[in-house]
Amino acid sequence: MNLQPLADRIIVHPLEAQDVTKGGIVLPDTAKEKPQEGKVVAVGKGRRDDKGVVHPVELKSGDVVLYGKYSGSEIKDKKGDTYLIMREEDVLAIVK
């Protein structure tokens, strides 16, 4: 993917939803929830404040993050892979 996010935006590749529950029940595609975990693919330079100072993004490429269920704008690349473009503030946590 040849995209460079602007300002405090990031590009996230959502991780696949689980096919089987902890109890061993296999879920069909229609019952799967929208994933809320993904891997950061690209990061913008940062947010510019009123005085023109750039505040860099805390995240970096390769971080696995948790985000809100309906956060970001969904895009697809030429191969059909799905990505999300969202602001840094839409990220809830970094998975360590």
ABEGO torsion letter per residue (X at the ends): XBBBBBEABBBBBBBBBBABBAAGBBBBAAABBBBABBBBABBBAEBBBAAGBBBBBABBBGBBBBBBAABEBBBBBAAGBBBBBBBAAABABBBX
